[in-house]
Amino acid sequence: MPLSFPSVGIQSMSMRLRRVVAVAESPFTLDTQVYTHQGARWEAEISLPPLTHAEAKSIEGFILGLKGREGTFTFGNPLDTSTLSNNTVSSAAIRAESFTLGSGTAAVTAGTYFELNSFLYCVTSDKAAGATTLNFQPPLRSAVTSSLAVTYNLPTTTWRMSTNDVGWSINEASIYGFSFSCVEAL
């Protein structure tokens, strides 16, 4: 573990960043107090394209091999390709929401995904060419104490199924349909 996601493509994908934020509202004044907890994780629903019986075998094996929520797999949005050169970050504290890049001066636009230390992050504000500070979400999963590569092209993270129940559909033409939900494995 983690298993590699089979290369069959995806038909559709819904993805979100789930945060843990508590809000208390006074019933008398409607004033609010907000407390942001540390929790944040990626969640997704993935539908694969219709597959023939032969194509579906690798997916069946993959899904069953995960053993429900026990196993993990690596996956990222296959559309997140980038020509940006990889950078390095020399150090950053756990739960940091920005860091200084140690190399590279290319511009990075908001919404660009990247991988650092096997976790997926998204840039939250444009970084101009020559600037070195990169702002992102979710907060850093672990402290960075030595130079680590920031990978922009096809970044991934580790996922697990969101339920122990797995299944798929098969129609009379032997076409298989696979849809499942998964959460980031932290």
C-alpha positions in Angstrom: 0.0 0.0 0.0 -0.7 2.5 -1.3 -1.9 1.0 -4.6 -1.6 2.9 -7.8 -4.8 4.0 -9.4 -5.4 2.0 -12.7 -4.9 4.1 -15.9 -8.5 3.9 -17.3 -9.3 7.6 -17.2 -12.2 9.2 -15.4 -15.5 10.3 -16.7 -16.3 12.8 -14.0 -15.0 13.9 -10.6 -16.3 16.1 -7.8 -13.6 17.3 -5.4 -13.7 19.5 -2.3 -11.7 20.6 0.6 -13.5 19.8 3.8 -12.7 22.0 6.8 -13.6 21.8 10.4 -15.0 25.2 11.5 -17.3 25.8 14.4 -19.7 28.8 14.5 -21.7 29.8 17.5 -24.4 32.4 17.0 -26.2 34.2 19.8 -30.0 33.7 19.5 -30.4 37.3 20.9 -27.9 39.4 19.1 -27.0 37.2 16.2 -23.3 37.9 16.9 -21.1 35.0 15.9 -18.0 33.4 17.2 -15.9 31.4 14.8 -13.4 28.8 15.8 -11.2 27.2 13.1 -10.1 23.7 14.1 -7.0 22.1 12.5 -8.9 19.6 10.4 -8.9 19.8 6.6 -8.9 17.1 4.0 -9.7 16.5 0.4 -12.8 14.5 -0.5 -13.9 13.3 -3.9 -16.5 11.3 -5.8 -15.2 9.6 -8.9 -17.0 8.1 -11.9 -15.1 6.0 -14.4 -16.0 5.9 -18.1 -18.1 2.9 -19.3 -15.7 -0.1 -19.4 -15.8 -3.4 -21.2 -15.6 -6.7 -19.3 -11.9 -7.0 -20.1 -11.2 -3.3 -19.1 -13.2 -3.7 -15.9 -11.1 -6.6 -14.5 -8.2 -4.3 -13.4 -10.7 -1.9 -11.7 -12.5 -4.8 -9.9 -9.1 -6.1 -8.7 -8.0 -2.6 -7.6 -11.3 -1.9 -5.6 -11.4 -5.3 -4.0 -7.6 -5.1 -3.2 -8.3 -1.9 -1.1 -10.4 -4.0 1.3 -12.8 -1.2 1.9 -11.4 1.6 4.0 -8.3 -0.4 5.1 -6.2 0.1 2.0 -5.0 3.3 0.4 -4.2 4.5 -3.2 -2.4 7.4 -4.9 -4.5 9.6 -7.2 -4.7 13.1 -8.5 -6.7 15.0 -11.1 -5.4 13.7 -14.4 -6.1 17.1 -16.0 -3.6 18.9 -13.6 -0.7 19.0 -16.0 1.8 21.8 -15.7 4.9 22.9 -17.5 6.2 24.6 -14.3 9.6 23.5 -13.1 9.7 21.8 -9.8 10.9 24.1 -6.9 12.2 23.3 -3.5 11.1 24.6 -0.1 13.9 24.5 2.5 11.8 24.6 5.7 8.3 25.3 6.9 6.4 24.6 10.1 3.5 22.1 10.3 0.1 23.8 9.6 1.9 26.7 7.7 -0.2 28.2 4.9 2.7 29.7 3.0 6.4 29.0 2.5 9.4 30.4 0.8 10.6 28.6 -2.4 14.3 27.9 -2.5 14.6 27.9 -6.2 12.8 29.0 -9.4 11.3 32.3 -10.2 8.4 31.4 -12.5 5.0 32.8 -11.9 2.5 30.5 -10.3 -1.2 31.3 -10.7 -3.9 30.8 -8.0 -5.7 27.4 -8.5 -2.4 25.6 -9.4 -2.2 22.3 -7.6 1.1 20.9 -6.3 2.5 18.0 -4.4 4.8 18.3 -1.4 5.9 15.3 0.7 3.2 13.1 -0.9 0.3 15.5 -0.1 -1.8 17.6 -2.4 -2.1 21.4 -2.0 -3.6 24.2 -4.0 -2.1 27.7 -4.6 -4.5 30.4 -3.2 -3.0 33.6 -4.6 -0.9 34.4 -7.7 2.9 34.3 -7.2 4.6 36.7 -9.5 7.8 35.8 -11.4 10.7 36.4 -9.2 8.7 36.3 -5.9 9.5 33.4 -3.6 6.5 33.2 -1.2 3.8 30.7 -2.1 0.4 30.7 -0.4 -1.7 27.5 -0.4 -4.4 25.3 1.2 -4.9 23.0 3.1 -2.3 23.9 5.8 0.9 21.9 5.6 0.5 18.3 6.8 4.0 17.9 8.3 6.9 20.2 9.0 9.6 20.5 6.3 13.0 20.5 7.8 15.2 19.9 4.7 14.8 20.8 1.0 11.8 19.0 -0.4 10.6 19.1 -4.0 7.4 20.9 -4.9 5.9 19.0 -7.9 3.5 20.8 -10.1 2.9 18.3 -12.9 0.2 15.6 -12.1 0.4 16.0 -8.3 -1.2 13.3 -6.2 -2.1 12.5 -2.6 -3.0 9.3 -0.8 -6.7 8.4 -0.6 -8.9 5.8 1.0 -12.4 4.7 0.2 -15.0 6.6 2.3 -17.0 3.5 3.0 -16.3 -0.2 3.4 -19.1 -1.1 0.9 -17.8 -1.4 -2.7 -19.7 -2.3 -5.8 -20.3 -1.6 -9.5 -22.9 -1.9 -12.2 -23.1 -4.2 -15.2 -25.6 -3.9 -18.0 -26.8 -6.5 -20.6 -24.1 -5.3 -23.1 -21.4 -6.3 -20.5 -20.6 -2.6 -20.0 -19.4 -1.9 -16.4 -20.0 1.3 -14.5 -17.8 2.3 -11.5 -18.5 5.2 -9.1 -17.1 5.6 -5.6 -16.3 8.2 -2.9 -12.9 8.6 -1.3 -11.2 10.8 1.3 -7.7 11.9 1.8 -5.8 9.4 4.0 -4.1 11.5 6.7 
